[in-house]
Amino acid sequence: MTNEEKKEPKILEDCYKSAEHENVIWVCDGAANVGQIGQAVGVLLTNLDKGRMCCTVAVAAGSKRHLDIAERAKRNIVINGVRP
């Protein structure tokens, strides 16, 4: 891959500020291969400007800020990284 083909990482606006205008992608990376696949899909969707990723662990921990992001999101997309 040449330098011209490399893409710079996308720097995203703070999700708290942009939540009501974005699809928020909640990804559980899990410790299994399906979790890592889910995480890769979340990154892909973010890079395609289909939404932006946010932290599921913070929601599970009861973070008011992250619960507020979920409430204000245009749409919540959840990708479960746990084996059935």
N, C-alpha and C positions, 0 to 999 in steps of 0.2 A: 504494500500500500504506500503510495507516495504521499508527501506532505499535503498536496492539493486535495487528495481524496479523504484525508482525515477530517473528521468533524470535531469541532470544539464542543465541550460539554455545554449543555443548555443551562443558563443561569435563570432560575425562575423567581418571580416575585413571591414574597412571603404569602403562603397559602391563606393565612388569616385575612390578609388584605383583599385577596382576589376571589375568595370562596364563592360569593354569590354570582360570579361571572364564569365559573369554571365547573367542569365535571371533575369531581374529586375521586381519584382512584385509590382505593384502600387495598393494600396487598399484604397478605400474610406470607412472608417468605418461608416460614417453616424450616425444618431441618432436613426435610426429604427432597428428593429431586423434583417432585411436583411443586414444592414451594419455590424452588429456584426458577422453575419454568414460569410460574405465576409472576415472580418478581421481574423476569425478563420481559414478559408481556406488559407489565405496568410501565417499565422504562420505555418500551417501544411506543406504547400509546401516548406517553408524555412527550417523547421526541417527535411524534406525529401531530402534536398539538391537539390531541383528542381529549386531553384533561391533564391533571397533574397529580402526582403521587402524594400521599400523606400517611402518617404513621398510625397503624392499627394498634400498636402496643400502648400508645398514649391514650387511645379511646378505652382500651381494656382497663387501663389504670385510672380511668375516670377523670382525665384532664379536661377541665371545663373549656379551655381554649379549643381543644380538638373536637369535643362534643359540639361546640358552637360552629366550628367549621363544617361539620357534617350537617347541621341544621340549615346553614346558610348556603350550602352547595347548590349549584344549578341542578346537578344530578350526582348521586353517589353510585360508584361502580365498585363492587367488592369482588376481589379475586381470592378465593380460598386456597391456601397452599398446604392443606392437610389432606392426607390420603383418606379416601372413603372407608 
